[in-house]
């Protein structure tokens, strides 16, 4: 979330597009965290004998 607020500021002060890498990495990490959280919250399958 912080990277999303930092990106416009970094784009203004940094000549190259290196700030974009930080945004992409932050988005990938956020996606993995959200997917992991969603997976953990799923109810476990109950085995019937």
C-alpha positions in Angstrom: 0.0 0.0 0.0 2.8 2.3 0.8 4.4 1.7 -2.6 1.2 2.8 -4.3 1.5 6.2 -2.5 5.2 6.4 -3.1 5.1 5.7 -6.8 3.9 9.1 -8.1 6.4 10.9 -5.9 9.3 8.6 -7.1 8.3 9.0 -10.7 8.5 12.8 -10.3 12.0 12.8 -8.8 13.7 9.8 -10.4 14.8 10.1 -14.1 14.5 6.4 -15.0 11.6 3.9 -14.5 13.3 2.1 -11.6 10.3 3.1 -9.4 8.1 0.9 -11.5 10.0 -2.2 -10.4 9.2 -1.4 -6.8 5.6 -1.1 -7.6 5.5 -4.4 -9.5 7.2 -6.2 -6.7 4.8 -4.7 -4.1 1.9 -5.8 -6.2 3.2 -9.4 -6.5 3.9 -9.6 -2.8 0.4 -8.3 -2.0 -1.2 -10.8 -4.4 0.7 -13.7 -2.8 -0.3 -12.5 0.7 -4.0 -12.2 -0.3 -4.0 -15.5 -2.0 -2.4 -17.2 1.0 -4.9 -15.6 3.4 -7.8 -16.7 1.2 -6.5 -20.2 1.1 -6.1 -20.4 4.9 -9.6 -19.2 5.5 -11.2 -21.9 3.4 -12.9 -24.6 5.4 -11.1 -27.9 5.5 -12.6 -30.8 3.7 -14.3 -33.3 6.0 -13.6 -37.0 5.2 -16.5 -39.3 5.4 -15.9 -43.0 6.2 
